[in-house]
Amino acid sequence: MHSKELNERSPLRLLEQSIHGGLGRGNLGVVAAQPGVGKTAFLVGVALDDLMRGRKVLHIAVDEPVEKIRDYYDEIFMDLARSSNLEDACNERLKMERNRNIHTYRGNTFSVARLREAIAFLQIHMQFSPESLIIEGFNFEKTTVEELEGLRQVAREINGELWMSAVTALQPATAEHAIPEPVARVAGAFDVILSMRPGRGVVHLHLLKDHDNPEVSASHVALDPTTLLLVSE
């Protein structure tokens, strides 16, 4: 399998159809799930989808070391390569590493201002201009709409998409398509909201908010729990 075929198995392809073209440049998206469902793997999958298209990605991890995030990329990429019989995996991995930059903030030191400083440093000193931002470990319990709007402005400044993850509590089945806390409190700041829920041998990805569309598609997609690629049930 070639990288193009692998990209076509990304859940983003179906989401792009459901949300009328995808997240979109200058917009904010969030994937919400209880601990251990695969939020980090999903975000890494989003990043890999861009990286394998030659786009530059800045991955921001709050309170996680660079080495741990790099290991996530290596593990998920190798799982994808093996399960998909990816041709020329070594060159694809090299492309991934060249187009990716990982930055961490320990001890609650992350802020919109510091993110801007990091991007400016990369652009000036490393000739690295990110086209996509990934933020994980963000504190949704303490954030404000104003802070999230600041992140939206950063996405607009780089003319790229910004994806985040949020930890939620387990929801009852009747609330399957409701936006969970703590995301619900700041839902207006996001263009796209997704949720992940474990199923029998799969992970279900639900669309909860679709830009300003009043009617959100109730459909969901099933993902392989290891690679988070599309599977049929």
C-alpha positions as CSV (number, residue, x, y, z in Angstrom):
1,M,0.0,0.0,0.0
2,H,1.2,3.5,-0.8
3,S,0.9,6.5,1.6
4,K,-1.9,7.9,-0.6
5,E,-4.0,4.8,0.0
6,L,-3.2,4.9,3.7
7,N,-4.4,8.5,3.8
8,E,-7.7,7.4,2.3
9,R,-8.3,5.0,5.2
10,S,-8.0,7.9,7.7
11,P,-11.2,8.7,9.5
12,L,-10.7,12.3,8.4
13,R,-11.8,11.3,4.9
14,L,-15.3,10.5,6.1
15,L,-15.3,13.4,8.4
16,E,-14.5,15.7,5.5
17,Q,-17.6,14.5,3.8
18,S,-19.8,14.9,7.0
19,I,-18.5,18.3,7.9
20,H,-18.5,19.7,4.4
21,G,-14.8,19.7,3.7
22,G,-13.2,19.1,7.1
23,L,-12.1,21.4,9.9
24,G,-10.8,24.2,7.6
25,R,-7.9,26.5,7.9
26,G,-8.1,29.0,10.8
27,N,-10.5,26.8,12.7
28,L,-10.5,24.8,16.0
29,G,-11.4,21.2,16.4
30,V,-11.5,19.0,19.6
31,V,-11.8,15.3,20.2
32,A,-13.3,14.4,23.6
33,A,-13.1,11.0,25.3
34,Q,-12.7,9.4,28.7
35,P,-9.1,8.4,29.6
36,G,-7.6,5.5,27.7
37,V,-9.9,5.5,24.7
38,G,-7.2,6.8,22.2
39,K,-7.3,10.6,22.1
40,T,-3.5,10.8,21.7
41,A,-3.5,8.2,19.0
42,F,-6.3,10.0,17.1
43,L,-4.3,13.3,17.3
44,V,-1.2,11.6,16.1
45,G,-3.2,10.1,13.3
46,V,-4.4,13.6,12.3
47,A,-0.8,14.7,12.3
48,L,0.4,11.7,10.3
49,D,-2.3,12.4,7.7
50,D,-0.8,15.9,7.2
51,L,2.8,14.8,7.5
52,M,2.4,12.1,4.8
53,R,1.1,14.8,2.5
54,G,4.3,16.8,3.1
55,R,2.7,19.4,5.4
56,K,4.5,20.7,8.5
57,V,3.0,19.9,11.9
58,L,3.8,21.5,15.3
59,H,2.7,19.1,18.1
60,I,2.3,20.8,21.5
61,A,2.2,18.5,24.5
62,V,1.3,20.0,27.9
63,D,3.1,18.2,30.8
64,E,4.5,15.4,28.6
65,P,8.2,15.0,27.7
66,V,9.2,15.2,24.0
67,E,10.5,11.6,24.1
68,K,7.1,10.2,25.1
69,I,5.4,12.0,22.3
70,R,8.1,10.9,19.8
71,D,7.6,7.3,21.0
72,Y,3.8,7.7,20.3
73,Y,4.5,8.7,16.7
74,D,7.0,5.9,16.2
75,E,4.7,3.3,17.6
76,I,1.6,4.4,15.7
77,F,3.5,4.9,12.5
78,M,5.0,1.4,12.7
79,D,1.5,-0.1,13.5
80,L,0.1,1.7,10.4
81,A,3.1,0.6,8.2
82,R,2.8,-3.1,9.3
83,S,-1.0,-3.3,9.1
84,S,-1.2,-1.6,5.8
85,N,2.0,-3.1,4.2
86,L,3.1,0.4,3.6
87,E,5.7,0.6,0.7
88,D,8.9,2.5,1.4
89,A,8.1,2.9,5.1
90,C,11.7,4.2,5.8
91,N,11.3,7.1,3.4
92,E,7.8,7.9,4.7
93,R,9.1,7.9,8.3
94,L,12.0,10.2,7.4
95,K,9.5,12.6,5.7
96,M,7.4,12.5,8.9
97,E,10.4,13.4,11.1
98,R,11.5,16.2,8.9
99,N,8.1,17.8,8.8
100,R,7.3,17.4,12.5
101,N,8.3,19.5,15.5
102,I,7.4,18.6,19.0
103,H,7.2,21.2,21.8
104,T,6.3,20.6,25.4
105,Y,5.3,22.8,28.3
106,R,5.9,21.5,31.8
107,G,4.4,22.7,35.0
108,N,1.4,24.7,33.7
109,T,3.6,27.0,31.6
110,F,1.6,26.8,28.4
111,S,-0.1,30.0,27.2
112,V,-1.2,31.5,23.9
113,A,1.7,34.1,24.1
114,R,4.3,31.3,24.6
115,L,2.9,29.4,21.7
116,R,3.3,32.4,19.5
117,E,6.9,32.8,20.7
118,A,7.6,29.2,19.8
119,I,6.1,29.5,16.3
120,A,8.1,32.7,15.7
121,F,11.3,31.0,16.9
122,L,10.7,28.0,14.5
123,Q,10.0,30.3,11.6
124,I,13.0,32.6,12.1
125,H,15.7,30.2,13.3
126,M,14.7,26.9,11.9
127,Q,12.8,27.9,8.7
128,F,10.0,25.8,10.0
129,S,6.5,27.2,9.4
130,P,3.8,24.9,10.7
131,E,0.7,24.4,8.6
132,S,-1.1,22.4,11.3
133,L,-1.2,22.5,15.1
134,I,-1.9,19.7,17.5
135,I,-2.4,20.5,21.2
136,E,-2.9,17.7,23.8
137,G,-3.0,17.8,27.6
138,F,-4.7,21.2,27.5
139,N,-6.5,22.1,30.8
140,F,-10.2,22.4,29.8
141,E,-11.2,22.7,33.4
142,K,-9.6,26.2,33.7
143,T,-9.7,27.5,30.2
144,T,-11.9,30.4,29.0
145,V,-13.6,31.2,25.7
146,E,-11.2,34.1,25.4
147,E,-8.1,31.8,25.7
148,L,-9.6,29.5,23.0
149,E,-10.3,32.5,20.8
150,G,-6.6,33.4,21.2
151,L,-5.7,29.9,19.9
152,R,-8.1,30.4,17.0
153,Q,-6.2,33.6,16.1
154,V,-2.9,31.7,16.1
155,A,-4.5,29.2,13.7
156,R,-5.5,32.0,11.5
157,E,-2.0,33.6,11.6
158,I,-0.4,30.4,10.3
159,N,-3.4,29.7,8.0
160,G,-3.7,26.2,9.4
161,E,-6.0,23.9,11.3
162,L,-5.7,23.4,15.1
163,W,-6.8,20.1,16.8
164,M,-7.0,19.5,20.5
165,S,-8.0,16.7,22.9
166,A,-10.1,16.9,26.1
167,V,-10.6,14.4,28.9
168,T,-14.2,13.7,29.8
169,A,-16.1,11.6,32.3
170,L,-17.9,8.5,31.1
171,Q,-21.3,9.4,29.7
172,P,-24.5,7.4,29.9
173,A,-25.7,5.8,26.6
174,T,-28.6,8.3,26.4
175,A,-26.1,11.1,26.2
176,E,-24.2,9.6,23.3
177,H,-24.6,12.6,21.1
178,A,-24.5,15.3,23.8
179,I,-21.4,17.5,24.1
180,P,-19.7,16.3,27.3
181,E,-18.2,18.5,30.0
182,P,-15.8,20.2,30.3
183,V,-16.1,20.9,26.5
184,A,-19.7,21.8,26.7
185,R,-18.9,24.9,28.7
186,V,-16.8,26.4,25.9
187,A,-18.4,24.6,23.0
188,G,-19.0,27.9,21.2
189,A,-15.3,28.4,20.7
190,F,-15.0,25.3,18.6
191,D,-15.9,24.7,14.9
192,V,-15.9,20.9,15.1
193,I,-16.4,18.7,18.2
194,L,-15.9,14.9,18.1
195,S,-16.2,12.3,20.7
196,M,-14.7,8.8,21.0
197,R,-16.4,5.9,22.7
198,P,-15.2,2.3,23.1
199,G,-17.2,-0.4,21.4
200,R,-16.8,-4.2,20.9
201,G,-13.4,-4.4,19.4
202,V,-13.7,-1.0,17.8
203,V,-13.7,2.7,18.8
204,H,-16.7,4.7,17.7
205,L,-16.0,8.3,16.5
206,H,-19.1,10.6,16.7
207,L,-19.6,14.1,15.3
208,L,-21.1,16.4,17.9
209,K,-20.7,19.8,16.3
210,D,-20.4,20.7,12.6
211,H,-19.4,24.4,12.4
212,D,-22.6,26.4,12.4
213,N,-24.8,23.7,10.9
214,P,-27.9,23.3,13.2
215,E,-28.4,19.7,12.1
216,V,-25.4,17.5,12.9
217,S,-25.1,14.1,11.2
218,A,-26.0,11.4,13.6
219,S,-23.7,8.9,11.8
220,H,-20.5,7.6,13.3
221,V,-17.5,5.8,12.1
222,A,-15.8,2.7,13.5
223,L,-12.0,2.7,14.0
224,D,-9.4,0.0,14.6
225,P,-8.5,0.4,18.3
226,T,-4.8,0.1,17.5
227,T,-4.3,2.1,14.3
228,L,-7.5,4.2,14.5
229,L,-7.9,3.6,10.8
230,L,-11.4,3.1,9.3
231,V,-12.8,-0.5,9.7
232,S,-16.1,-2.0,8.7
233,E,-18.4,-3.4,11.4
